Amino acid sequence: MNNTTYSAKKSEIESKWYIIDAANKPLGRVATEAAKLLRGKHKPTYTPNIDTGDHVIILNCKDAILTGRKLDQKVYRHHSGYIGGMHETSARVMMENTPEKAMMIAIKGMLPHTKLGRQMVKKLRVYAGNEHENIAQKPEVWEVK
């Protein structure tokens, strides 16, 4: 009996392209599925220290929903680094103006905060509408449960 743990090598990794439609689905549920695909946790060859994930395209971010009272209560904050440089944006304003950014922030927070995570986020494409420019990659549709 062989008791060695399998570890993927960079030469063995094959990445696919997936499309997720965020219309009428909770933003967080879509983000967790996207993060799972980007990390490669849906594959049997998942290795924590190697980027085994796939490319993800998310469409219709403008139609994603926030449940409960998050539209009014959730606040996105970032700081410029200067004194008095705190910027706050409510979820309602963020979803009206830049819904792609709200989705990116949610997904990025679910990935590792390391070089590996920054490498994974480069494989993510987020669009507010139904149009995308990655038809040549022949992406498969991924259903969010």
Buried (B, 14 or more C-beta within 10 A) or exposed (E): EEEEEEEBEEEEBEBBBBBBBBEEBBBBBBBBBBBBBBBBEBBEBBBEEBBBBBBBBBBBBBBBBBEEEBBEEBEBEEEEEEEEEEEEBBBBBBBEEBBBBBBBBBBBEBBBEEEBBEBBBEBBBBBBEEEBEEEEBEBEEBEBE
